Amino acid sequence: MAHSHSQAQAPQPSGSAQEASTATTSSASIATPAAATSASALLNSSSTAHSPPSKRDLASWWRQFKRSTKKDTAPQAPPGIFGIPLNVSIKYANVAISLTGDDGKSFIYGYVPIVVAKCGVFLKEKATDVEGIFRLSGSAKRIKDLQEIFNSPDRFGKGLDWTGYTVHDAANILRRYLNQLPEPIVPLDFYERFREPLRHRQGRPDGEEAAILVDKEHGFDRDAAVVAVSAAHQGASRRSTDSC
């Protein structure tokens, strides 16, 4: 008897299943290169963002930091003396005035602005016989130069060489300084009492009675008083011709 042999065959996937499998495989093969590229870019970006700064970057940052710190902490230069209240400018542009007491010891009586001291000494040396030192004008250019010198930190006129300047230049820059003070150095209430010693100067050196008046009166700023006495002392000898 003849026997028929049949070979079992594995079931074939249906058409739709085969297409789905093919599509999945194809999609995976297409998506893989793009995903790899994206991951690589992300890795590189992350690596760059978190990489330590170079020495050059650190040095540049430190220089910028120091510059900004210096700008924030740099001390402000004094504003000058012209038009500045006396109690402000006297702190950084002053000369001490020393007197000798009855015991023969010297002491600091007060302080005057450098411009008052410098002009006063110059006028005392050069202008005792000059008529109209406060009436006549000096050179506008030289007076402007003097104002810049006396107004500039940090010397404010210390060490000024008067060569090339006249007594009229010195008198005018002194008068300009006094006129530009926000407050008068002699309060109006003291004005007549302050002038009285200068009307009758016999028996005491110029300005001494004014200094005594200052010591007796209350409410008279000491620094302003010293300036006033100094200016009065310099101008007293010219009172008859200068009305200052």
C-alpha positions in Angstrom: 0.0 0.0 0.0 1.4 3.2 -0.9 1.7 5.8 1.8 1.5 9.5 1.1 4.0 11.7 3.0 3.1 15.3 3.6 5.7 17.8 5.0 4.3 20.2 7.6 4.9 23.8 6.7 5.0 26.7 9.1 2.1 29.0 8.8 2.8 32.0 6.8 1.9 35.4 8.2 -1.0 37.1 6.6 -0.4 39.9 4.2 -1.4 42.6 6.7 0.9 41.2 9.4 3.8 41.0 7.0 3.3 44.5 5.9 3.2 45.8 9.5 6.4 43.9 10.4 8.1 45.3 7.3 7.0 48.8 8.1 8.2 48.5 11.7 11.6 47.3 10.6 11.8 50.0 8.0 10.8 52.7 10.4 13.3 51.6 13.0 16.0 51.5 10.4 15.1 55.0 9.3 14.7 56.6 12.8 17.9 55.2 14.2 20.4 57.5 12.4 18.4 60.6 13.3 18.1 59.6 17.0 21.8 58.9 17.1 22.6 62.3 15.6 20.3 64.1 18.1 21.8 62.3 21.1 25.3 63.1 19.9 24.5 66.8 19.5 22.9 66.8 23.0 25.9 65.1 24.5 28.3 67.6 22.8 26.1 70.5 24.0 26.0 69.2 27.5 29.7 68.6 27.5 30.4 72.2 26.2 28.0 73.8 28.7 29.6 72.1 31.7 33.2 72.2 30.6 35.5 74.1 33.0 36.5 77.7 31.9 40.0 78.2 30.6 42.7 80.1 32.3 42.2 82.9 29.8 38.5 83.2 30.6 39.2 83.3 34.3 41.9 86.0 33.9 39.6 88.1 31.7 36.7 87.8 34.3 39.1 88.8 37.1 40.3 91.9 35.3 36.7 93.0 34.7 35.8 92.3 38.3 38.7 94.4 39.6 37.8 97.3 37.3 34.2 97.3 38.4 35.2 97.1 42.0 37.6 100.0 41.7 34.9 102.1 40.1 32.5 101.4 43.0 35.1 102.0 45.7 37.1 104.9 44.3 37.1 107.8 46.7 35.5 111.0 45.4 37.8 113.9 44.9 37.1 117.0 47.0 34.8 119.4 45.1 37.2 122.4 45.3 36.8 125.6 47.4 35.1 128.2 45.4 31.4 128.3 46.1 31.8 125.6 48.8 30.7 126.2 52.4 33.7 127.2 54.6 33.0 124.5 57.1 33.3 121.9 54.3 36.4 123.1 52.4 38.3 124.0 55.6 38.6 120.3 56.3 40.8 119.5 53.2 42.3 122.9 52.2 43.6 124.6 55.3 46.6 126.2 56.9 46.9 126.3 60.7 47.3 129.7 62.3 49.6 129.6 65.4 49.7 132.3 68.1 52.0 132.7 71.1 50.3 132.8 74.5 51.2 134.8 77.6 53.3 131.9 78.8 55.4 132.1 75.7 54.1 128.8 74.2 52.6 128.7 70.8 49.2 127.2 70.1 46.9 126.7 67.1 44.3 129.5 67.2 42.4 128.2 64.2 42.6 127.4 60.5 42.2 129.5 57.3 41.8 128.3 53.7 45.0 128.0 51.8 43.9 130.7 49.3 43.4 133.2 52.2 46.8 132.3 53.7 48.7 132.4 50.4 47.1 135.7 49.2 47.5 137.3 52.6 51.2 136.6 52.9 51.8 137.8 49.3 49.8 141.0 49.8 51.6 141.7 53.1 55.0 141.3 51.5 54.2 143.1 48.2 51.2 145.4 48.6 51.6 147.5 51.7 52.5 150.6 49.7 50.2 149.8 46.7 47.1 152.0 46.2 43.8 150.4 45.3 44.8 146.7 45.4 41.1 145.7 45.8 39.7 148.4 43.5 41.8 147.7 40.5 41.3 144.6 38.5 44.0 142.1 37.7 44.4 140.1 34.6 41.3 138.0 33.8 43.5 135.2 32.4 45.8 135.1 35.4 43.0 135.3 37.9 41.3 132.3 36.1 44.6 130.4 36.3 44.8 131.2 40.0 41.3 130.0 40.6 42.1 126.7 38.9 45.2 126.3 41.0 43.5 127.0 44.3 40.5 124.9 43.3 42.4 121.8 42.3 43.1 118.9 44.7 45.0 117.7 46.4 47.4 120.7 46.8 44.8 123.5 46.5 47.5 126.1 45.9 50.1 124.9 48.4 53.6 125.7 47.1 52.2 128.3 44.6 55.0 130.4 43.0 53.7 133.9 42.6 56.2 134.7 39.8 54.3 136.4 37.0 51.3 137.4 39.1 50.6 140.9 40.5 49.2 142.1 43.8 46.0 142.9 41.9 45.7 139.3 40.8 46.1 138.1 44.3 43.7 140.7 45.8 41.1 139.8 43.2 41.2 136.1 43.6 41.0 136.5 47.4 37.9 138.8 46.9 36.4 136.3 44.5 36.8 133.5 46.9 35.2 135.5 49.7 32.3 136.7 47.5 31.5 133.2 46.3 31.1 131.7 49.8 27.5 130.6 50.3 27.4 132.4 53.7 29.2 135.5 54.7 32.2 135.0 57.0 31.0 137.8 59.2 27.3 137.4 60.1 25.2 140.6 59.6 24.6 140.9 63.3 28.3 141.1 63.9 29.2 143.4 61.0 29.3 146.8 62.7 30.9 145.4 65.8 33.5 143.7 63.7 34.3 146.9 61.7 34.6 149.1 64.7 38.1 148.1 65.7 39.3 148.9 62.2 38.0 152.5 62.5 40.1 153.1 65.6 43.3 151.2 65.2 45.6 153.1 67.5 47.0 151.2 70.4 46.7 147.6 69.1 48.0 145.8 66.1 45.7 145.5 63.1 43.0 142.9 63.6 43.7 142.1 67.2 40.6 143.8 68.6 38.5 141.9 66.1 40.1 138.7 67.4 39.2 139.7 70.9 35.6 140.4 69.8 35.4 136.9 68.3 36.5 135.3 71.6 33.8 137.2 73.5 30.9 136.6 71.2 28.9 133.4 71.0 27.6 131.9 67.7 30.5 133.2 65.7 32.1 130.3 63.8 35.7 130.0 64.8 37.1 129.1 61.3 35.0 131.9 59.7 36.3 134.3 62.4 39.9 133.5 61.7 39.3 134.1 58.0 37.7 137.4 58.8 40.5 138.5 61.1 43.1 137.5 58.6 41.4 139.3 55.8 40.9 142.4 58.0 44.5 142.3 59.0 45.6 142.3 55.4 43.2 145.0 54.3 43.4 147.4 57.3 46.4 149.3 56.1 44.6 150.1 52.8 41.3 151.0 54.5 41.5 154.7 53.6 41.7 153.9 49.9 40.1 150.6 49.4 36.7 150.5 51.2 36.9 146.7 51.5 
